[in-house]
């Protein structure tokens, strides 16, 4: 599994950042390449909620099912590929002064191993 991390500070409180990052309606605003995200069932909030996604990676578009796989109030949001793919995007939040330090982790397994 490969993980890439990058961080920065947002001038908003952790509760506001958490609410934004865990809301499927706002996800296309902060996940690069995510073109649309629609509920794939009746549950649209909380851990385990699944969504039909249309993503663009390079010149190619593909459909996937992603889910909110981990949530910790005001500190962690993880969006993962559903169905066995080892891909995820995690946001780790920590209060920093009047804002929020955010660490973004993108994790994936290369197909067929390296």
MOGILIN-V548779 format. One record per helix or strand. SS is the DSSP state (H for helix, E for strand). FROM is the first residue (numbers start at 1). TO is the last residue. If there is no record, write none. Layout:
BEGIN
SS|FROM|TO + SS|FROM|TO
END
This chain:
BEGIN
E|2|10 + H|14|21 + H|27|30 + E|34|39 + E|50|57 + E|60|72 + E|76|81 + E|87|96 + E|99|108
END
